[in-house]
């Protein structure tokens, strides 16, 4: 406490300095009815145990249940229930909140910590640092593309889904024994890349309350026990924070907050710390939303057959087109837009730096087009969730009397309006963000037009695919 | 002065938004014609993939599966039919509001069954045109949001 008292003058000074960034924040960890739920390790352990049990059941259902995807718990709960909840609830409202209860890293993390409810640490394993060259979103982008190439089979084949889940579980466990902390989640998990990227738009953050307190605290317990290896004082955005709340629990000065904040707070910073890896991932997400919309919600049977027939010439052509769209066409158009923007605004920064910084407008655009795609992809299949709850293995059971559940056609009729609304929100947010970026560079407002045109063209294409 | 500029700009954006959302578009007259379609179904596509009719048309769809049992349901229409391979089952209904509606296979026909989709286009697709107009407006509003 003496350190805290000594630091008080500095704290007050710093509080005034950071006052603007702390405005419009509500520290949920200070709400009496929430405090225990956030700071105790037990609620999280219970939820994580449930998700781990459900995960293991999902793998078993995929391996021994019906091979018909729409009658198998593994397909419906992973690709309809969870994947939809992730995009419509967890990410938009909670950022990486799913990561806090994700079962994939649990066994490895428990081994690392040497107990189920211990502080994170390196009790077991080599605890090596992840290679610097492999940091960033490069690997996650590559893995997402790889999964995207096989998406038609992955999303429909229960056995394959089970094997993928098993491989991910074993990979996370193996990596946790070799590398320190959550190496798998930070650098390899393709879903982690997706959630981390869009977590910047979410209204939830873990942040230091008084930076001066941290500066005087030499033990850095928050950093030592963070499963993600993040030092909260140095956190610029929420893309790598898994919201596990371990830093809140171990902070001796109660100096870390779980803030409710305005949407997109991480995107409003004047000097974003973004790299080309993030730009690539954002573009991969945009191209994947386009490709998946065409394959899964479009009327083109030949395209579905091509995406499904793995190894065939048609599949090779589909994969080549998907990779070309993700790695050449969209990045090329986007680079052209940024180059035009640089010339129009006479911005002195190198093009590479600008491409990285201007990736921010792609995030709301991507998130909301994924939401729009999900509405069309998942809504018609919601009845299957009730159906597989009664018959999880597709063996003809009817445990809860919901095996024959169906969805009312009027609900499906409302979906196109919701999709249009989502695309429009994403587009407005994206263009507005691009304009703000141009303003911070003190460039002519016309410099925002090329990237805005890119976002508009992309949105029109999505609208045509979704409601055309 | 700035305040009036803001009010004028956002009033204009709101008016245009309402206009794009609600203004009547030139529509084909309700023909009330009887249109008959032979719809072939084969994993995982309908052929033709898009059926074009006018509002008020009496529409008959003859479903002919080519490989396995297939079905047909249409979003926003409370109807459903199934047919065995090589057999024809038909169904008649009156086309309603203009728009593009998704036709789906309603019988599990294989791995990609949930994504076996076609389109029923009733009149012109007003929603797409309105959405395109609103998208343009959203982009303009995004650019000028902080400038006025």
Interface residues (C-beta under 8 A of the other chain):
Chain A: X68 X69 X70 X71 X152 X153 X156 X157 X295 X296 X297 X298 X299 X300 X301 X302 X304 X305 X308 X376 X380 X381 X384 X409 X410 X412 X413 X415 X416 X417 X420 X423 X424 X427 X428 X429 X430 X431 X432 X434 X435 X436 X439 X445 X448 X449 X452 X453 X455 X456 X459 X460 X463 X464 X467 X468
Chain B: X42 X43 X44 X45 X46 X47 X49 X50 X73 X74 X75 X76 X77 X78 X99 X100 X101 X102 X104 X108 X111 X112 X113 X114 X115 X116 X117 X118 X119 X125 X127 X128 X130 X131 X132 X134 X135 X136 X138 X139 X141 X142 X143 X145 X146 X147
